[in-house]
Amino acid sequence: MVSPPPGPGQASPTLTDGFAEIERTADSAIDDLARMVASDTTFPPGAGYEAFAGLMESAVAALGLDCQRVDVPEHLWRVAGAPAQGRRTNLIARRRSDKPVLGLYFHVDTVPAAPGWTTNPFQLTRDGDRLVGLGAADMKGTIAAVLLALRAADTIGLPLGYNPMLLLCSDEEGGLYPGVRYLAEQGLLEGHILNFNGAAAPRIWAGCFGLFTLLVRVHGRTVHASEARTAGSSANAIEAALPILEALAALKPTIATRTSALPAPPVRRSRLQPSLIFPPPMAANAAGRFHRSLKFSSVGVTRRRRTFRPRVPKSRTLSLRRPPGPASTWFSPATSCRHPIRRARTGRAGRRRCRPGSDTHRTISPNGVRRAVRISAGCNRPECRRSC
């Protein structure tokens, strides 16, 4: 609810008064942020937009804003095999008067919680002077701050130069069909749009390059490791992708020489330049943040010997011999023999024992000789007639 203007003889409120009111009521913004963080809007799958829209409708009710829900039609964002699920609900909350309109854009989705969280990502926690929660910085904290400022202005009767129009939109992180795009296509945006999205640095963006994403799939063939040498280069998808990667690497310097006609921000002294990046598929998460490394296994490695001899200190030599039978039964607790075994000569003094849940014998030689030991001990039971 908007406060009435000051009466005769009363001084009009100033920005200083507004900042003081914000300082006094800052805890209400923390309460708002806690409720928003608790509302799961992670993308993928983005299934929580409808519930979040209901939460925001209750949050702006006291501000006297008219709310309108707008769902992006399913045929625009539904992709076969893609992880998106649920209604793509966007919320427009605006104040109507004879003043010009200023759109305030927010995206309500967040990236999934990555490994390494030491607290519940959906519960806002305080760490010193920091508030920690999924989406607290990008960008539910911004929504809470704007609501706090609008409430402070209404409380003290500080007049606004524009009618605020809050645009709480979906699918920024994934980029399937961003909600703000659909709102613009439907003619639902008015006036200037202030985009709060971006880095946490205090700067104003005049525009952006945009993003062109190209996905290239290179298919290989599944072959046994012993046949990799004769299968040819087409069997290895990594090797087949090398010419494409080399062409992209050669194109990077050319792209970097291009400059934009957009004026550079004050923090930069040179013109803006585009860049070309080609991360491996799935090396970036939904937010576009790249993992530190990409791990993959080499192709075509054939184990020539049946005996595996790991390096251990000379004081303890461990020799492992691969047991007979299918590989799926080597370490199966269900096929493990726990019956008494018949000891046999090994030709070397040492201790031999059966590892629980495994068929592999271990011999620890006290004199430090690294040597494979032939295991001839077996179980006498008919149902366990194999090497124990």
VENTALIN-V743254 format. One record per pair of residues at least 4 apart in sequence whose C-alpha atoms are under 6 Angstrom apart, sorted by the first residue. I is the first residue (numbers start at 1). J is the second residue. If there is no record, write none. Layout:
# VENTALIN-V743254
i,j
I,J
I,J
This chain:
# VENTALIN-V743254
i,j
1,62
1,63
1,64
2,154
3,154
3,157
5,157
6,10
13,158
21,152
22,26
22,152
29,144
29,148
32,144
33,144
34,124
37,122
38,122
38,123
40,48
41,46
41,48
41,109
42,46
42,109
42,110
42,111
42,112
43,111
44,83
44,84
45,83
45,84
45,85
47,85
47,86
49,89
50,89
65,93
65,94
65,95
66,93
66,94
67,92
67,93
68,91
68,92
69,90
69,91
70,89
70,90
71,88
71,89
71,90
72,88
74,78
77,176
77,177
90,168
90,169
90,170
91,168
92,166
92,167
93,165
93,166
94,164
94,165
95,163
99,162
99,163
100,162
101,162
101,163
101,191
102,162
102,164
102,165
102,191
102,192
102,193
103,165
103,166
103,193
103,194
104,165
104,166
104,167
104,193
104,194
105,167
105,195
106,167
106,168
107,168
107,169
107,170
108,169
108,170
110,135
111,286
111,287
121,133
121,134
124,132
124,133
125,131
125,132
126,130
126,131
135,139
135,140
136,140
136,141
137,141
153,157
153,158
169,179
169,180
170,179
171,175
171,178
172,178
173,286
173,287
174,286
183,188
184,188
184,189
218,237
219,237
220,234
220,235
220,236
220,237
221,235
225,300
225,301
225,302
226,302
228,300
252,276
256,274
256,275
259,272
259,273
260,272
264,271
283,290
283,291
284,288
284,289
284,290
285,289
307,321
308,320
309,319
314,368
315,368
316,368
317,364
317,365
317,368
317,370
318,364
319,372
320,362
323,360
330,359
331,358
333,357
336,357
336,358
337,388
341,378
341,379
342,377
342,378
343,377
344,377
350,364
350,365
351,363
352,362
352,363
354,361
359,388
378,387
378,388
379,385
379,388
